[in-house]
Amino acid sequence: MPIQELTKEMIDLLLAHIRELAAIASSLEALERGIVEAIAAQLPHYNWTGFYWLDPIDAETLVLGAFVGEPTPHVRIPVTLGICGAAAASGETVLVDDVNADPRYLSCSIKTKSEIVVPIRAHGKVVGEIDIDSHMPAAFTQIDREFLEEAACIVGAFIEEHSGKPI
């Protein structure tokens, strides 16, 4: 499906599915696995979809969580490096239309042309992020941004709801 066919209705259906996953997930790992698999199945311009989490022992390092796509050499990323680090450090969504023009980009694949990284907040602080790469330049629209920011809110709420409980 070409990117031009992505609609608000499609995103709303995917968000409803993510909310359902959050309602029944037995753990954070199960939720993130369900989310990356659903996104990969529904949004073909999302060529790599994954989670990074702040290391609970070293809050200056992001650690790779569940992902769908080619393996990445970046299983641990300092928050001072890369587009992922920039999103975690700033607490803001970072959208890059051309990764080759952004000096922060940590190359994972020569196929990657654009990237969006959305922080996940729980208990008032950034705890992780959703990272999406595309093989298409300028692949992400405002619809993608709003979708991923809402998905990040769902994950953050799941974390808050399950704090103190085994997840």
URRAUR-V789878 format. One record per residue. N is the residue number from 0. SS is DSSP state (A for helix, B for strand, O for the rest). D_FIRST is the distance of its C-alpha to the first C-alpha in whole Angstrom. Layout:
n:ss:d_first
N:SS:D_FIRST
N:SS:D_FIRST
This chain:
n:ss:d_first
0:O:0
1:O:4
2:A:6
3:A:8
4:A:7
5:O:8
6:O:11
7:A:15
8:A:15
9:A:12
10:A:14
11:A:17
12:A:16
13:A:16
14:A:19
15:A:21
16:A:20
17:A:21
18:A:24
19:A:25
20:A:24
21:A:27
22:A:29
23:A:30
24:O:29
25:O:32
26:O:32
27:A:30
28:A:29
29:A:27
30:A:26
31:A:24
32:A:23
33:A:21
34:A:20
35:A:18
36:A:17
37:A:15
38:A:14
39:A:12
40:A:11
41:A:9
42:O:8
43:O:7
44:O:8
45:O:11
46:O:13
47:B:16
48:B:17
49:B:21
50:B:24
51:B:27
52:B:31
53:B:34
54:O:36
55:O:39
56:O:42
57:O:40
58:O:39
59:O:38
60:B:36
61:B:32
62:B:32
63:B:28
64:B:27
65:B:24
66:B:21
67:B:18
68:O:18
69:O:20
70:O:24
71:O:25
72:O:29
73:O:29
74:O:30
75:B:33
76:B:32
77:B:35
78:O:34
79:O:36
80:O:33
81:A:30
82:A:27
83:A:27
84:A:31
85:A:31
86:A:29
87:A:31
88:A:34
89:A:33
90:O:32
91:O:29
92:O:25
93:B:25
94:B:22
95:B:22
96:O:20
97:O:21
98:A:23
99:A:25
100:A:27
101:O:28
102:O:31
103:O:30
104:O:27
105:O:28
106:O:26
107:O:24
108:O:22
109:O:22
110:O:18
111:O:18
112:O:18
113:B:18
114:B:19
115:B:20
116:B:22
117:B:24
118:B:27
119:B:28
120:B:31
121:B:34
122:O:38
123:O:37
124:B:36
125:B:33
126:B:33
127:B:29
128:B:26
129:B:22
130:B:21
131:B:17
132:B:17
133:B:14
134:O:14
135:O:13
136:O:16
137:O:16
138:O:13
139:O:14
140:O:15
141:A:18
142:A:16
143:A:15
144:A:19
145:A:20
146:A:18
147:A:19
148:A:23
149:A:23
150:A:22
151:A:24
152:A:27
153:A:26
154:A:27
155:A:30
156:A:31
157:A:31
158:A:33
159:A:36
160:A:36
161:O:36
162:O:39
163:O:42
164:O:40
165:O:39
166:O:35
